[in-house]
Amino acid sequence: MEPSKRGGVHRFLSRVWRLFCGDDGLSDKVSPQAASADTLRELHKTIKKVTEDTEELRFNTAIASMMEFVNYLYKLDAVPHEVVAPFVQILGPYAPHLTEEIWQRLGNTESISLAAWPTYDESLLVSASYPLAVQIMGKLRATVDCPTDADEATAVAIAQQDDNVQKHLEGKTIRKIVFVKGRILNFVAN
């Protein structure tokens, strides 16, 4: 393996170790608090992606998905204990020695290889909102939080409440609105 690639893998696994493990047990960042809905959604999204990618032999994208999840966890003040075990299980086939050690520190007595593969909950994958990119004359001016069931009129109303959008539409006449649900809202104005 090329040294540059080996370094990236080492950095990722080192980050996983630092996130979950302390001197003799779990790190102080691992907490017994319940996971938020966003954290559970990210976990189940990661489980689904890694499961599908591993079955289809797309190992690079599975690892990328796990890296994204670790990045997400690093942004949290505390990592809920309930998300550590399933994440360690999906990382297991890719880093068996590291995950076996973390698994034991989680209080499990049998090997991680004997544990059932975690399943994802489809209901947790559905988000109540999504980030909608708002453009004016093709230039990104804002990203607003838009409900997933919002129609064009609702999306326009939400976008027009944004200060930057208001600033760029001030004194202009809206000629056309292009709305692609779930993706983009573009105001054509002059």
Backbone torsions as a table, in degrees:
resi	resn	phi	psi	omega
1	MET	NA	140.4	179.8
2	GLU	-64.0	143.3	-179.9
3	PRO	-57.7	-35.8	-178.3
4	SER	-66.4	-38.7	178.9
5	LYS	-71.9	-38.5	179.2
6	ARG	-63.4	-36.8	179.2
7	GLY	-63.8	-40.3	179.5
8	GLY	-65.0	-41.8	178.3
9	VAL	-65.6	-43.2	179.6
10	HIS	-61.7	-43.4	178.8
11	ARG	-61.8	-43.3	179.7
12	PHE	-61.9	-48.6	-178.5
13	LEU	-67.1	-32.9	175.5
14	SER	-65.4	-39.2	177.7
15	ARG	-64.7	-41.2	177.6
16	VAL	-60.6	-45.9	-179.3
17	TRP	-61.4	-47.6	-179.2
18	ARG	-63.9	-34.1	-179.0
19	LEU	-68.2	-41.7	-172.2
20	PHE	-101.0	-24.8	-170.0
21	CYS	-116.9	139.0	173.8
22	GLY	-105.6	-158.7	-177.7
23	ASP	-60.9	-53.9	-176.8
24	ASP	-121.3	0.0	-177.3
25	GLY	-154.2	-140.5	178.8
26	LEU	-81.9	156.5	179.1
27	SER	-70.9	163.1	178.4
28	ASP	-67.1	-19.1	-178.5
29	LYS	-74.6	-24.3	178.1
30	VAL	-76.1	124.9	-171.8
31	SER	-126.0	150.1	177.3
32	PRO	-77.2	-2.9	-178.6
33	GLN	-62.7	155.2	179.7
34	ALA	-71.3	148.4	179.4
35	ALA	-76.2	143.9	177.0
36	SER	-73.2	165.9	178.3
37	ALA	-60.9	-39.0	179.1
38	ASP	-64.5	-42.3	-179.5
39	THR	-66.4	-42.2	177.0
40	LEU	-63.3	-39.8	178.2
41	ARG	-61.6	-44.4	178.8
42	GLU	-64.1	-41.1	178.5
43	LEU	-61.6	-50.1	-176.8
44	HIS	-68.8	-32.6	174.4
45	LYS	-63.9	-40.7	179.1
46	THR	-68.3	-43.6	178.3
47	ILE	-59.0	-45.5	-179.5
48	LYS	-61.6	-47.5	-177.1
49	LYS	-64.2	-46.5	-178.6
50	VAL	-66.0	-40.5	178.8
51	THR	-60.5	-51.1	-178.4
52	GLU	-65.4	-43.0	-178.7
53	ASP	-67.7	-37.3	178.5
54	THR	-66.8	-42.4	178.1
55	GLU	-63.3	-32.6	-179.1
56	GLU	-93.3	7.9	178.7
57	LEU	61.5	32.8	176.0
58	ARG	-101.4	72.6	-172.3
59	PHE	-68.3	-37.3	-179.1
60	ASN	-61.7	-43.4	-179.2
61	THR	-72.7	-30.1	175.2
62	ALA	-64.7	-44.8	179.0
63	ILE	-65.4	-40.7	178.2
64	ALA	-59.9	-40.2	178.5
65	SER	-63.8	-40.9	178.4
66	MET	-67.6	-36.5	176.8
67	MET	-62.9	-41.7	178.0
68	GLU	-61.8	-40.6	179.9
69	PHE	-66.0	-41.7	177.6
70	VAL	-62.6	-41.3	176.2
71	ASN	-59.6	-42.0	177.2
72	TYR	-60.4	-45.7	-178.4
73	LEU	-64.5	-34.7	178.9
74	TYR	-63.9	-25.7	180.0
75	LYS	-78.0	-16.0	-179.8
76	LEU	-78.8	150.9	175.6
77	ASP	-70.3	-36.8	179.3
78	ALA	-141.2	141.4	178.8
79	VAL	-95.9	117.6	179.7
80	PRO	-62.5	132.3	-179.0
81	HIS	-53.7	-36.0	-174.7
82	GLU	-67.1	-16.0	178.3
83	VAL	-96.3	-14.7	-176.6
84	VAL	-68.1	-50.6	-175.7
85	ALA	-59.3	-50.0	179.5
86	PRO	-62.6	-36.5	178.9
87	PHE	-66.4	-43.6	179.6
88	VAL	-61.7	-36.2	179.0
89	GLN	-64.5	-41.3	-179.1
90	ILE	-76.1	-22.5	175.2
91	LEU	-79.2	-21.5	-175.2
92	GLY	-47.5	-51.1	-178.8
93	PRO	-64.8	-20.4	-177.2
94	TYR	-93.3	-26.7	-179.1
95	ALA	-144.9	70.9	-171.4
96	PRO	-63.0	-38.9	-176.7
97	HIS	-69.3	-45.6	179.4
98	LEU	-62.3	-46.5	-176.6
99	THR	-69.8	-31.4	177.0
100	GLU	-63.2	-41.4	178.8
101	GLU	-65.7	-45.1	179.0
102	ILE	-64.0	-40.7	179.8
103	TRP	-58.3	-43.6	178.5
104	GLN	-66.0	-38.0	179.0
105	ARG	-68.1	-22.7	175.9
106	LEU	-75.9	-6.1	176.9
107	GLY	100.1	7.6	178.9
108	ASN	-82.7	142.1	-178.0
109	THR	-99.9	-29.9	178.1
110	GLU	-93.3	166.4	-176.1
111	SER	-65.3	148.1	177.4
112	ILE	-62.9	-27.9	-179.2
113	SER	-68.3	-16.5	178.7
114	LEU	-93.2	-9.8	-179.0
115	ALA	-77.7	147.0	178.5
116	ALA	-68.0	143.3	178.4
117	TRP	-63.6	134.4	-179.1
118	PRO	-66.8	146.8	177.4
119	THR	-108.3	155.9	179.0
120	TYR	-102.9	152.5	-179.4
121	ASP	-103.7	113.6	-178.5
122	GLU	-56.5	-35.9	-177.6
123	SER	-65.5	-26.6	179.1
124	LEU	-81.1	-13.4	-179.0
125	LEU	-80.4	-17.5	-177.5
126	VAL	-82.8	127.6	180.0
127	SER	-101.0	146.4	179.4
128	ALA	-77.4	-19.8	-179.7
129	SER	-148.3	171.0	178.6
130	TYR	-146.6	157.1	176.7
131	PRO	-78.6	121.9	-179.4
132	LEU	-104.2	122.4	177.4
133	ALA	-77.0	129.0	-179.8
134	VAL	-113.3	121.2	179.9
135	GLN	-114.3	151.9	170.9
136	ILE	-126.8	118.1	-176.5
137	MET	55.6	38.6	175.5
138	GLY	82.9	-1.2	178.9
139	LYS	-106.4	131.1	-179.7
140	LEU	-64.4	124.3	-179.5
141	ARG	-117.5	-21.1	179.8
142	ALA	-165.5	162.5	169.5
143	THR	-128.9	119.8	-176.5
144	VAL	-115.1	155.0	177.3
145	ASP	-84.8	116.9	-174.5
146	CYS	-119.6	132.6	176.4
147	PRO	-59.7	143.8	-176.8
148	THR	-64.4	-25.9	-179.0
149	ASP	-95.7	11.1	-177.0
150	ALA	-71.0	137.1	173.5
151	ASP	-88.4	-177.0	-177.1
152	GLU	-60.4	-44.7	-177.7
153	ALA	-61.3	-41.3	179.0
154	THR	-66.5	-43.9	179.4
155	ALA	-62.0	-41.8	178.2
156	VAL	-62.8	-43.4	-179.8
157	ALA	-62.8	-42.0	178.5
158	ILE	-65.0	-44.5	-178.9
159	ALA	-63.7	-39.3	-177.5
160	GLN	-71.4	-11.1	175.8
161	GLN	-82.5	-15.8	-179.8
162	ASP	-71.3	134.0	-177.1
163	ASP	-59.7	-44.0	-178.5
164	ASN	-67.3	-37.0	176.8
165	VAL	-65.8	-44.2	178.2
166	GLN	-59.0	-43.6	-179.2
167	LYS	-60.4	-42.7	-177.0
168	HIS	-80.4	-18.1	177.4
169	LEU	-95.8	-9.7	-176.9
170	GLU	-58.6	126.5	177.8
171	GLY	76.9	7.0	-178.7
172	LYS	-111.4	154.4	176.8
173	THR	-102.0	127.0	178.7
174	ILE	-78.0	117.9	-179.2
175	ARG	-90.4	-34.9	-175.6
176	LYS	-156.4	148.2	175.6
177	ILE	-123.8	126.5	177.0
178	VAL	-110.8	118.1	-177.7
179	PHE	-124.1	120.3	174.0
180	VAL	-114.4	106.4	-174.2
181	LYS	-54.3	131.0	178.5
182	GLY	84.5	-3.4	-174.2
183	ARG	-130.3	-62.9	-167.0
184	ILE	-152.0	152.8	173.3
185	LEU	-133.4	123.4	-177.8
186	ASN	-124.9	126.3	174.4
187	PHE	-96.6	125.6	172.4
188	VAL	-101.3	114.1	-174.4
189	ALA	-140.1	156.9	174.0
190	ASN	-145.2	NA	NA
